[in-house]
Amino acid sequence: MNPVDSTVDLLQKRYGRSDRMVGRRIAGEYVLVPIVGRGADLDAIYTLNALGAFIWERLDGKTAGISIVNAIAERYDVDAARAAKDYLPFLAQLRTIEAIRPADDPES
């Protein structure tokens, strides 16, 4: 699969927030906190910037990546290519820390 096909595929997918992570706005900052085990690992609390929080709030399992990219482009007045360059690496980071899951994943 070439990179363009891979990008198109990722933009068509829908991701939802994992049950392993909760997002909260605290004192003007948006944080992700893991909720597995006996309590949150304080070394694993993630602070999101405004764009990260904007994306996180749209990862509802119903909204395709391309719709989120278009919302980024509109909100931040950038073109869709720039918005995708911001969205895709952030999505990869969220997948790495298991903060999100594919919407069609029966395990979640």
Residue pairs with C-beta under 8 A, 6 or more apart in sequence:
1 9
7 84
7 88
10 65
10 88
10 91
11 64
11 65
11 66
11 69
11 84
12 64
12 65
12 66
13 64
13 65
13 102
13 103
14 61
14 62
14 63
14 64
14 65
14 102
14 103
14 104
15 59
15 61
15 65
15 91
15 94
15 95
15 100
15 101
15 102
15 103
16 59
16 60
16 61
16 62
16 100
16 101
16 102
16 103
16 108
17 23
17 56
17 59
17 60
17 61
17 99
17 100
18 98
18 99
18 100
18 101
18 108
19 35
19 108
20 34
20 35
20 36
20 98
20 99
21 32
21 33
21 34
21 35
21 97
21 98
21 99
22 32
22 33
22 35
23 30
23 31
23 32
23 33
23 48
23 53
23 56
23 57
24 30
24 31
24 33
25 31
25 53
29 47
29 48
30 47
30 48
30 50
30 52
30 53
30 56
31 45
31 46
31 47
31 48
32 45
32 46
32 48
32 56
32 99
33 40
33 44
33 45
33 46
34 40
34 41
34 44
34 45
44 97
46 97
46 99
48 56
51 72
51 76
51 86
51 90
52 90
54 71
54 72
54 75
55 68
55 72
55 87
55 90
55 91
56 94
58 67
58 68
58 71
59 68
59 94
59 100
61 103
62 103
65 87
65 91
68 87
69 80
69 83
69 84
69 87
70 80
70 83
72 78
72 83
72 86
72 87
73 79
73 80
73 82
73 83
76 83
91 100
94 100
101 107
101 108
